[in-house]
Amino acid sequence: MKKSPFAPETMPDMPTIDGVELAVAKAFIKYENRSDLLLASLAKGTVAAGTFTRSKTASGAVQWCQKNLAQRRGNGKASALIVNSGNANAFTGAKGEKSVETIGAFVADIMDCAKTEVYQSSTGVIGEPLPEDRILKAITNIKGSLGRSSYQEAAEAIMTTDTFAKYQTDHCQIDGETITLNGIAKGSGMIAPDMATMLAYHFTDLPVKQSILQKLVSKAVDATFNCITVDGDTSTSDTVLVFATGKANIKPIKDEKDSRLRPFKRMLTKQLKALALMIVKDGEGISKFVSIRVKGAKGRKAAKTIGLSIANSPLVKTAIAGSDPNWGRIVMAVGKAGEAADRDKLNIWIGGHLVAENGGRAPEYDEAPLARYMKGENIEIEVDIGLGNGKAEIWTCDLTHEYISINADYRS
């Protein structure tokens, strides 16, 4: 599979984080010549926060993580993370649930921790039984390798149809100490916001109360991963987890009003957005990256709904793929969103070109320069609903023949 034309030319050098050790292995779940299993060991005292898919057919691994976070009653302790690619272990019934239980208990045993401190994810084909015997064997073999794998290798191990590994590191200063946040993510298709979208794991040395971390993560996810879409399809496995080892040499943050949270909050949102955009820019078959800004809606939720209606419209996405300046499709998508809109107050710009104004085609509209603009790789759409102060930004990509080819051949 050829690499996305929007793949970053350079990627950052990823530092280690005190309290996090990584190891990857080949479990031969689906892929023959690459790592497909990630094990992370987390220092005693690490806390976890997360958001998950709201799909009614969520995988057993998602349900396991949700249960672990819920039953800790705010403590959210974490000692290990295990992730496999190539098989989603979703819609596999009682057998799939048993596999999750078996793997969780096995990891807890070899890591000498409680099962509630083990977090799991699986990604790949839906409906196929998980080859747990291969995974257990691989876990046994890689336990002694913890600390030897890089974040880049970890990001590569969790890929499915991704064309490049996605990882990011950021730093901020708190009390004169450097706080580090490392993140890895995967996602390319079956991407639509419904809490998060895809898999993403972030690790930091910040000492922070779990309930505070959870609030920060939920808010940051809503402004980043929840604002991307590739194809409008929400995965059964969507997971975002943030682990804080507490190893940084600062006084722990136990109050959500603590001003020291501000730089970390900005850093967390920045990193989640960076990885979210990487996912869109690796959208299956992508040839154009699209930014959609909606303003003037009745509220932020309304603006976001309208933006997603535009971003998820196959007619809008295929027009963009064909470099067709068919702005009437944007009008259609606004109208079907189900949010308040007034034809005579609606204004639309594409690449700064005013195309629709006050309920009709803009008087100065000239299709020739817009057609030239549409041949570019980066497309910007702006919509003013004209009814309020609500605004939102959504990121998506076009829909090409290559997307169909990738998904038609996915299981073959």
C-alpha positions as CSV (number, residue, x, y, z in Angstrom):
1,M,0.0,0.0,0.0
2,K,1.5,3.3,-1.0
3,K,2.1,5.9,1.7
4,S,-0.4,8.8,2.0
5,P,0.7,11.9,0.2
6,F,0.1,13.8,3.4
7,A,2.5,11.7,5.5
8,P,4.8,13.9,7.5
9,E,8.3,14.3,5.9
10,T,9.9,14.0,9.3
11,M,8.8,12.6,12.6
12,P,10.1,13.5,16.1
13,D,12.7,11.7,18.2
14,M,10.7,10.2,21.1
15,P,12.2,10.4,24.5
16,T,11.7,7.8,27.2
17,I,9.2,8.5,30.0
18,D,10.1,7.5,33.6
19,G,7.7,4.7,34.6
20,V,6.9,3.4,31.0
21,E,8.6,0.4,29.4
22,L,7.6,-0.8,25.9
23,A,8.0,-4.1,24.1
24,V,6.7,-5.3,20.7
25,A,6.5,-8.7,19.1
26,K,5.3,-10.7,16.1
27,A,2.3,-12.8,17.2
28,F,1.4,-13.7,13.6
29,I,-2.3,-12.8,14.2
30,K,-2.7,-11.6,10.6
31,Y,0.5,-10.1,9.4
32,E,3.5,-12.3,8.6
33,N,6.4,-9.9,8.4
34,R,5.8,-7.2,11.1
35,S,5.1,-6.7,14.7
36,D,1.5,-6.9,15.7
37,L,1.6,-6.9,19.5
38,L,2.4,-4.1,22.0
39,L,3.0,-4.6,25.7
40,A,3.5,-1.6,28.0
41,S,4.6,-1.9,31.6
42,L,3.6,1.0,33.8
43,A,5.2,1.9,37.1
44,K,3.4,1.4,40.4
45,G,1.2,4.5,41.1
46,T,0.3,5.1,37.5
47,V,-3.3,6.2,36.9
48,A,-5.3,5.9,33.7
49,A,-8.1,7.9,32.1
50,G,-9.9,7.1,28.9
51,T,-12.8,7.5,26.5
52,F,-14.3,4.8,24.4
53,T,-16.6,4.1,21.5
54,R,-20.4,4.4,22.1
55,S,-21.0,1.7,19.5
56,K,-23.6,-0.8,20.6
57,T,-21.4,-3.5,19.2
58,A,-18.3,-2.5,21.1
59,S,-15.5,-5.1,21.4
60,G,-14.8,-7.1,24.5
61,A,-11.5,-5.2,25.0
62,V,-13.4,-1.9,25.1
63,Q,-15.9,-3.3,27.7
64,W,-13.0,-4.6,29.8
65,C,-11.3,-1.2,29.9
66,Q,-14.6,0.6,30.7
67,K,-15.3,-1.9,33.5
68,N,-11.8,-1.4,34.9
69,L,-12.1,2.4,35.0
70,A,-15.6,2.3,36.5
71,Q,-14.9,-0.2,39.3
72,R,-11.9,1.6,40.5
73,R,-14.2,4.4,41.7
74,G,-11.8,7.2,40.7
75,N,-8.6,5.5,41.6
76,G,-8.0,4.3,38.0
77,K,-4.7,2.4,38.7
78,A,-2.8,1.0,35.8
79,S,0.1,-1.4,35.5
80,A,0.0,-2.7,32.0
81,L,-1.4,-2.1,28.5
82,I,-1.7,-4.9,25.9
83,V,-2.7,-4.1,22.3
84,N,-2.9,-6.4,19.2
85,S,-3.5,-5.5,15.6
86,G,-5.0,-7.7,12.8
87,N,-8.0,-8.9,14.8
88,A,-10.6,-6.7,16.5
89,N,-12.1,-9.5,18.7
90,A,-15.4,-7.7,18.1
91,F,-18.8,-9.5,17.6
92,T,-17.2,-12.8,18.7
93,G,-19.7,-13.6,21.4
94,A,-18.9,-15.5,24.5
95,K,-15.6,-16.8,23.0
96,G,-14.4,-13.3,22.5
97,E,-15.3,-12.3,26.1
98,K,-13.4,-15.4,27.3
99,S,-10.3,-14.4,25.3
100,V,-10.3,-10.9,26.9
101,E,-10.6,-12.5,30.3
102,T,-7.9,-15.0,29.7
103,I,-5.4,-12.4,28.3
104,G,-6.2,-10.0,31.1
105,A,-5.6,-12.6,33.8
106,F,-2.4,-13.8,32.0
107,V,-0.9,-10.3,31.8
108,A,-1.9,-9.6,35.4
109,D,-0.1,-12.7,36.5
110,I,3.2,-12.1,34.7
111,M,3.1,-8.4,35.6
112,D,2.2,-9.2,39.2
113,C,-0.7,-6.8,39.4
114,A,-4.5,-6.9,39.7
115,K,-6.6,-7.6,36.6
116,T,-8.2,-4.3,37.1
117,E,-4.9,-2.7,36.4
118,V,-4.5,-4.2,32.9
119,Y,-5.9,-2.4,29.9
120,Q,-6.5,-4.0,26.6
121,S,-7.2,-3.1,22.9
122,S,-7.7,-5.1,19.8
123,T,-8.0,-3.7,16.2
124,G,-8.5,-5.3,12.9
125,V,-11.0,-7.7,11.3
126,I,-14.4,-7.9,13.0
127,G,-16.1,-11.2,13.6
128,E,-13.1,-13.5,13.6
129,P,-12.1,-15.4,16.8
130,L,-9.0,-14.0,18.5
131,P,-6.0,-16.4,18.3
132,E,-5.4,-16.0,22.0
133,D,-2.8,-18.9,22.1
134,R,-0.5,-16.9,19.8
135,I,-0.9,-13.8,21.8
136,L,-0.2,-15.5,25.1
137,K,2.9,-17.1,23.6
138,A,4.1,-13.7,22.3
139,I,3.5,-12.0,25.7
140,T,5.6,-14.7,27.4
141,N,8.4,-14.1,25.0
142,I,8.4,-10.3,25.1
143,K,8.1,-9.7,28.8
144,G,11.9,-9.9,29.1
145,S,12.2,-7.3,26.3
146,L,10.4,-4.5,28.1
147,G,12.2,-1.2,27.8
148,R,13.9,-2.2,24.5
149,S,11.2,-1.0,22.1
150,S,10.7,2.6,21.0
151,Y,7.5,4.6,20.7
152,Q,7.9,4.4,16.9
153,E,8.0,0.6,17.0
154,A,5.0,0.7,19.3
155,A,3.1,2.8,16.8
156,E,4.0,0.5,14.0
157,A,2.9,-2.6,15.9
158,I,-0.7,-1.3,16.3
159,M,-1.2,-0.3,12.6
160,T,-3.7,-2.0,10.3
161,T,-4.5,-0.1,7.0
162,D,-2.4,2.8,8.1
163,T,0.3,3.8,5.6
164,F,2.6,5.5,8.2
165,A,3.2,5.3,12.0
166,K,1.6,8.1,14.0
167,Y,3.4,9.4,17.1
168,Q,4.1,12.7,18.8
169,T,6.0,14.1,21.8
170,D,5.4,17.4,23.6
171,H,6.8,19.1,26.7
172,C,5.7,21.8,29.1
173,Q,7.2,23.4,32.2
174,I,5.5,23.1,35.7
175,D,7.3,24.3,38.8
176,G,10.5,24.5,36.9
177,E,10.4,20.9,35.8
178,T,9.9,19.5,32.3
179,I,6.8,17.4,31.9
180,T,6.7,15.1,29.0
181,L,3.8,13.7,27.0
182,N,4.3,11.0,24.4
183,G,1.5,9.7,22.2
184,I,0.9,7.0,19.6
185,A,-2.2,6.4,17.5
186,K,-3.6,4.3,14.7
187,G,-6.4,4.9,12.3
188,S,-7.1,5.2,8.6
189,G,-10.5,3.9,7.8
190,M,-13.7,3.3,9.8
191,I,-13.1,6.7,11.3
192,A,-16.0,8.8,12.6
193,P,-16.3,10.7,15.8
194,D,-18.3,9.2,18.6
195,M,-16.2,9.8,21.7
196,A,-12.8,9.2,20.1
197,T,-12.1,7.5,16.8
198,M,-9.5,4.7,16.4
199,L,-6.9,3.8,19.0
200,A,-4.6,6.3,20.8
201,Y,-2.4,5.9,23.8
202,H,-0.6,8.8,25.7
203,F,1.9,8.5,28.4
204,T,3.1,11.3,30.8
205,D,5.1,11.6,33.9
206,L,2.8,14.2,35.5
207,P,1.6,13.4,39.0
208,V,-2.1,14.1,38.9
209,K,-5.3,12.8,40.5
210,Q,-7.1,10.3,38.3
211,S,-10.5,12.1,38.4
212,I,-8.8,15.3,37.3
213,L,-7.0,13.6,34.4
214,Q,-10.3,12.0,33.3
215,K,-11.9,15.4,33.0
216,L,-9.0,16.8,31.0
217,V,-9.0,13.8,28.7
218,S,-12.7,13.9,28.0
219,K,-12.6,17.6,27.2
220,A,-9.5,17.3,25.0
221,V,-11.0,14.4,23.1
222,D,-14.2,16.3,22.3
223,A,-12.2,19.1,20.7
224,T,-9.9,16.9,18.7
225,F,-10.6,13.2,18.0
226,N,-14.3,13.9,18.1
227,C,-13.9,16.5,15.3
228,I,-12.4,14.2,12.7
229,T,-14.1,11.9,10.2
230,V,-12.8,9.9,7.2
231,D,-15.9,7.8,6.2
232,G,-18.6,8.3,8.8
233,D,-18.2,4.8,10.2
234,T,-17.6,4.5,14.0
235,S,-15.4,1.6,14.9
236,T,-16.3,-1.1,17.5
237,S,-12.9,-0.6,19.1
238,D,-12.4,3.1,19.5
239,T,-10.2,3.8,22.5
240,V,-8.2,6.7,23.9
241,L,-6.2,6.1,27.0
242,V,-3.9,8.4,28.9
243,F,-1.5,7.1,31.5
244,A,0.2,9.3,34.1
245,T,3.1,7.7,36.0
246,G,3.5,10.5,38.4
247,K,7.3,10.3,38.2
248,A,8.0,14.0,37.6
249,N,9.6,15.7,40.6
250,I,6.8,18.1,41.3
251,K,4.1,18.3,44.0
252,P,1.1,16.2,42.8
253,I,-1.9,18.0,41.3
254,K,-5.0,17.2,43.4
255,D,-7.2,20.2,42.7
256,E,-8.7,20.8,39.3
257,K,-8.5,24.5,39.9
258,D,-4.7,24.3,40.4
259,S,-3.2,26.8,37.9
260,R,-0.3,24.4,37.3
261,L,-2.7,22.3,35.2
262,R,-3.0,25.0,32.4
263,P,0.2,24.2,30.5
264,F,-0.5,20.5,30.7
265,K,-4.0,21.0,29.5
266,R,-2.8,23.0,26.5
267,M,-0.2,20.4,25.8
268,L,-2.7,17.5,25.9
269,T,-5.1,19.2,23.5
270,K,-2.2,20.1,21.2
271,Q,-1.0,16.5,21.0
272,L,-4.4,14.9,20.6
273,K,-5.1,17.3,17.8
274,A,-1.8,16.5,16.1
275,L,-2.5,12.8,16.1
276,A,-6.1,13.3,15.1
277,L,-5.0,15.3,12.0
278,M,-2.4,12.5,11.2
279,I,-5.3,10.0,11.1
280,V,-7.3,12.1,8.7
281,K,-4.2,12.7,6.6
282,D,-3.8,8.9,6.4
283,G,-7.5,8.5,5.4
284,E,-7.9,5.4,3.2
285,G,-7.4,6.5,-0.4
286,I,-6.9,10.2,0.5
287,S,-6.0,12.7,-2.2
288,K,-7.2,15.9,-0.5
289,F,-7.3,17.1,3.1
290,V,-10.3,19.2,4.0
291,S,-10.9,21.7,6.8
292,I,-14.5,22.7,7.5
293,R,-15.3,25.8,9.7
294,V,-18.8,26.5,10.7
295,K,-19.8,29.7,12.5
296,G,-23.0,31.5,13.3
297,A,-24.9,28.4,14.5
298,K,-27.3,28.4,17.4
299,G,-24.6,26.8,19.6
300,R,-21.3,24.8,19.4
301,K,-23.2,21.5,19.3
302,A,-25.2,22.7,16.4
303,A,-22.1,24.0,14.6
304,K,-20.4,20.6,15.1
305,T,-23.4,18.7,13.8
306,I,-23.6,20.8,10.7
307,G,-19.8,20.5,10.1
308,L,-20.0,16.7,10.4
309,S,-23.0,16.6,8.0
310,I,-20.8,18.3,5.4
311,A,-17.7,16.2,6.2
312,N,-19.6,12.9,6.0
313,S,-21.6,13.6,2.9
314,P,-20.5,11.2,0.1
315,L,-21.6,13.7,-2.4
316,V,-19.5,16.5,-0.9
317,K,-16.5,14.2,-0.5
318,T,-16.6,12.8,-4.1
319,A,-17.0,16.2,-5.5
320,I,-13.9,17.3,-3.7
321,A,-12.1,14.1,-5.0
322,G,-13.0,15.1,-8.5
323,S,-12.0,18.8,-8.0
324,D,-15.6,19.8,-8.8
325,P,-16.6,23.1,-7.2
326,N,-20.2,21.9,-6.7
327,W,-21.0,24.0,-3.7
328,G,-24.7,23.1,-4.0
329,R,-23.8,19.8,-2.2
330,I,-22.6,21.8,0.8
331,V,-26.0,23.6,0.8
332,M,-27.6,20.2,0.8
333,A,-25.5,18.9,3.7
334,V,-26.3,22.0,5.8
335,G,-30.0,21.5,5.1
336,K,-30.1,17.8,6.1
337,A,-28.1,18.3,9.3
338,G,-31.3,18.8,11.4
339,E,-30.0,21.9,13.0
340,A,-31.5,25.4,12.7
341,A,-30.7,27.1,9.4
342,D,-32.2,30.0,7.4
343,R,-31.7,29.9,3.6
344,D,-31.6,33.7,3.4
345,K,-28.9,34.1,6.0
346,L,-26.6,31.3,4.8
347,N,-23.1,32.3,3.4
348,I,-20.5,29.8,2.1
349,W,-16.8,30.2,1.1
350,I,-14.5,27.7,-0.5
351,G,-10.9,28.6,-0.3
352,G,-11.8,32.2,0.5
353,H,-14.1,32.4,-2.6
354,L,-17.6,33.5,-1.6
355,V,-19.9,31.1,-3.5
356,A,-23.3,31.5,-1.7
357,E,-24.7,34.6,0.0
358,N,-28.0,35.5,1.6
359,G,-29.9,32.6,0.2
360,G,-28.5,32.4,-3.4
361,R,-25.4,32.3,-5.5
362,A,-23.0,35.2,-4.6
363,P,-23.3,38.0,-7.2
364,E,-19.5,38.0,-7.7
365,Y,-19.2,34.2,-8.0
366,D,-16.7,33.2,-10.7
367,E,-16.3,29.4,-11.1
368,A,-13.0,29.6,-13.0
369,P,-10.7,30.5,-10.1
370,L,-12.6,28.2,-7.8
371,A,-12.1,25.3,-10.2
372,R,-8.4,26.0,-10.2
373,Y,-8.4,26.1,-6.3
374,M,-10.2,22.8,-6.2
375,K,-7.3,21.0,-7.9
376,G,-5.1,21.7,-4.9
377,E,-4.5,19.2,-2.1
378,N,-5.7,21.3,0.8
379,I,-9.4,22.4,0.7
380,E,-10.9,24.9,3.1
381,I,-14.7,25.3,3.5
382,E,-16.3,28.0,5.6
383,V,-20.0,28.2,6.4
384,D,-21.8,31.0,8.2
385,I,-25.3,30.0,9.4
386,G,-26.1,33.5,10.5
387,L,-28.2,32.6,13.5
388,G,-25.9,32.7,16.6
389,N,-22.4,32.5,18.0
390,G,-21.9,28.7,17.8
391,K,-18.7,27.6,15.9
392,A,-16.8,24.4,15.3
393,E,-14.0,23.1,13.1
394,I,-14.1,19.6,11.5
395,W,-11.3,17.9,9.6
396,T,-11.9,15.2,6.9
397,C,-10.7,14.0,3.5
398,D,-12.1,13.2,0.1
399,L,-13.6,9.9,-1.0
400,T,-11.8,8.3,-3.9
401,H,-11.8,5.1,-5.9
402,E,-8.8,3.9,-3.9
403,Y,-11.0,3.9,-0.7
404,I,-13.3,1.5,-2.4
405,S,-10.4,-0.7,-3.5
406,I,-8.8,-0.8,0.0
407,N,-12.0,-1.8,1.7
408,A,-13.2,-4.2,-1.0
409,D,-9.9,-6.2,-0.6
410,Y,-9.5,-5.8,3.2
411,R,-10.2,-9.4,4.2
412,S,-8.6,-11.0,1.1
